[in-house]
């Protein structure tokens, strides 16, 4: 029973910390990564509740689908002024 409580407290802290990171981080790429961590830790909570199907759907739909779309949106909307251009003669 104590191992379950320790695991729950650990993943609850990871979930809350990454959710706060999603809101407070200024870089959209880091914010998207924190969202992925939050969604994966929620899936771990589902596994702890013996709802493996819901956990797998959480990973497939949200982490696999929504987070990939967010990643593409972040990559496509980044300003191009950040890169240094090399002029070849």
Helices and strands as residue ranges (DSSP letters): H 2-24, H 28-48, H 52-57, I 58-66, H 67-76, G 80-82
